[in-house]
């Protein structure tokens, strides 16, 4: 039985993660965390009336009072790094869906995981289809070096570009020589019109109500184009990846960045 705590349990992703843990016979939900939550126990919520699970409001109290194997971290970039570092310091394996980590923070967390012989996963996107989209984009970039990324998310998302877009650009850059795209004399008549620049390829972010998580990677070449797109229409789409992550980190020490690195 894998004992799990979930942060951000009142959020849309967090509530899906709570359902995942409660409905899997191999998992035990030990506790949940919500900094601004008013509950003391999950059974105060109608949907969990029969579920006796304590609610914590401070991460330090959670680690002081509970023993568990995995922390599913689904909060915000501001506190996600702190939660992940604390988990690794307590030899609890984090499965992190919070984005916005810097390369330096990821390197620091990876070193801490190795030092404590603890597993961990930071996944910019938990949807398996999105991970395949990134892999296919990397394959295509070998033959289509001119590429732009457009990511579309709900208007409550805090970071731009998305972690998925950045990870996609990083994977493409591994096989694509850096070069500027477009006319060498092009001019932005409105700043930002050409999007963010990652080694010459451009990333565009869209934020609108009604969206969940969507991304398309557009390749262009002489006389042809290729578009690779993934759409998440419901946050339940991310839970298969969360489950893969939980099962992985409990048996593999070291922190991995990207769900693509644990798929067979």
N, C-alpha and C positions, 0 to 999 in steps of 0.2 A: 504494500500500500504506500503510495507516494503522498506525503503530507504537503499541502499547498496553502499559501496565503496569497490573496489577490488585492492589489492596490487599485484605487480608482473605481471601486465597485459600483458607485452610483452613475458612472459614465456609460456611454453606449457600448464601448468596447469592454469595459470592466464587467458590466452586467452579463454580457455574452460569455465572458470567461468564467463567471460564477456559475452559470448554467452548465457550461462544459464540465467543470470540476464536479458539480453535484450529480451529474448524470453519468459519470464514468465510474464503474465499480472499482477500477484500479486506483482511484484518487480519493483523498479525504480533504475536505475543505476545513482548515484549522481556524482561519480568521480572515477578516477583510479589513482594509484600511481606507478611510476617507477623511481627509483633513477638515473639511467643512461639513461633514455629515452630522446629523442630529441623532442618529440611531445609536443604541448601545448593543443591539443584537439584531441579526438579520431577520429574526422572527417578528420584528416590529413592522416589516414590510409584508403586505398581503400576499405577494407572490411567493414568499418564503415563510409562511406562517408556521410550518412544521419543521423549520430548520433552525437548530440551536447553534449559532455560530457568532462569536463575539465580534464587535466592531471596535476597531482602534482608530484613534485620531492623530496619533504621533507614531512615526516609524520606530523611534527608539523604544517606546513602550511595547510595541509589537514584538521586537526582538528580545526584549527583556523578559517577557511573560510567556512566549510561545516557542515551541520546538517544531520546526518543519523543515522540509527538504528543498522546496522550490518556492521562489517568489515570482509571481506573474506581475510584472510591472507595467501598468497602463495609465500613467498619470500625465504629467506635462514635462516639457524639456527642462523647466526650471528646477524641478525636484527629482526627475528621473535619474539623473547622474548620481545624486546623493543616495537615493534608495538602492541603486545598483551597487555602489561602492560599499554601502553598509552590509548588504546581503553577502557580498564576497568576503568581507571582513569577518562575518559570522559563519563562513563556510556554508552558506545557503546559495544554491544555484539560481541565478536570476534568468527569467525568460522575459525579455524586454521588447515591448512594442512601441515605447516612447521614442520619438526621433529627435534630431537636433544635437546629437553628440558631435563634438569636434574630433578630428583625427587624433589629437593629443590625448583627449579623454579616453578614447577607445583603446589606445596603446597603454595608458595607465591601468585601465580596468583589465586588460588582457594580462599584464604583468602581475597584477594582484591575484587574478584567478590561478595563474600558474604557481605563484608563491604559496597559495593556500590549497593547491590541488583540488580546486573546485570548478565545476562546469558552469557554463553560462552561454547565453545566446542573445545578441542584439539583432533584431530583424526589422529593417525599415518597412517591410511588408510581410504579413503572415499568410496572405493568399497564395496558394500554390500556383495558381494561374499567373499571378503577377511575377513570381519567381521564374516561371518558364518564359514569360515575356522578356525578362531581363537576359536570360540565357540566350534566347533566340536573337535578341538585339545584338548581343556580343558576337554571335556567330555571323550575323549579317554584316557587321561593321568591318570585317576582314575584306569584304568585297564592295561595300558601299561606305567609303570613308566620310562622305558628306551627310550629316545627320543632325536633326534637331528633335528635342524632346518637349512635349507638351503634357503637363500633368494638371488634372482637374480634381478639386476637392471641395468639400462643404465649406461654408464660410465661417465655421468655428475653428478651423485648423489654424494653429499658431505659427508654424514655421513654413517658410517658402524659400527655395523650392522644397518639395517634399523629400523625405529620406529616400523614398523609392527612386525618385528622379536622380538624386545625387549618386545613389548606388549604381543606377543604370549607367550614368555618365562615367563613373569610375571603372566599371566593367568594360565599357566601350573603349576607354582610354588605354586599357591594357593591350588592345590589339590594333588601335588606330593611332597613327602618328599625329601628334598635335599639329594643327594648322588652322588658320583663320578661314572661315567660310564667308561666302558672299563677295560682292565687289570690293576690291581693296580701297576704293574711294567712297564707299557708302557712308551716309551721314544720317544719324538719328535726329529727325526734326523734332521728336519728343523723346526726352531721356527715358531709357528703359524699353523702347519699342522693340529692340532686337533681343530682349531677354537677358538672362544671366549668361556669362561666358565661362565655360569650363573647357580649357585647353582648345579653344576655337569653336567648339560646338555650343549651340545655344539651348537654354532651358527656359521654358515659358510656364508660368503658374497662373491658373484660373481658380478663383474662389467664388462660388455661387451657392445659394441655398438650394436644397433639393439633390445636390450631388453627394455621393459617398466617397469613392476613391476610383479614379480613372487615369489612365496614362496611355499615350500613343507615342511611338518612336517612328519618325518619318525619315526615310532614306531617299536620296535623290542621286541619279546618275544620268548619263547621256541617254535620252530617249526612254527612260523608265523610272519608276518610283516603287518603293516598298513601304507599307505601313504595318506596324505590329502594334496591336492595341489590346489592353486588358481593362475590364470593367468589373468593379465590385458593386453590386446593387443592394447588398445587405451585409451588415457587419458579421453575420454568421459565416460569411465566406472566409473570414480570417481564422476561424477556430480550428480548422484542420491543421493549419500551420502551428498554432499554439500547442496543440497536442503533440505534434512531431517534436517541437522544441522541448516540452516538458520531458518526454520520454528520452530524448537525446542527452540533455544536460545532467541527468541523474546517473549516467554511466560513462560519460566522457569528460574528463577534466580539461580545463582550458576554456577560455571564452571565445566564441565564434561570432564574427560579424557577417550577417547575411544568411537567410534561410537556405539559399542556394548551396551553401557549403555543407549542409547536412543531408541534402537529397541524394539518393543513390543515382 
